[in-house]
Amino acid sequence: MAVWEGVVHTFDLSDHTSAKRCYAWSSLVEGTNKRKFYAVLHQAPVTLSQDAVRAAIVSDYKNEE
């Protein structure tokens, strides 16, 4: 079962001190017409776009508590 489905853009970074890549996407805020934008650095344990989405979902969930 997919919790989130969409396009994740991958950007190569130059001159960043700790990451060479970044993952970014947006999604609709439930119950609104607004979008929330995400950007997650490619750093362990985030090594794939799927990891970035999972990390953002967990972060959002923790911030709701």
C-alpha angles and dihedrals in degrees: 000000000000116000092189131012126190148089121307115198118214120211127189112224128213125199094012111141098220111015137050096191141036132198120213137179142142135225137188117265105241112259095011142076090237126109129220117213124213134194121178126181122234097246129130124311086025106071101139135042089249089057090053092053091047091050091051092048091051091047092050091048092050091048091054093057 
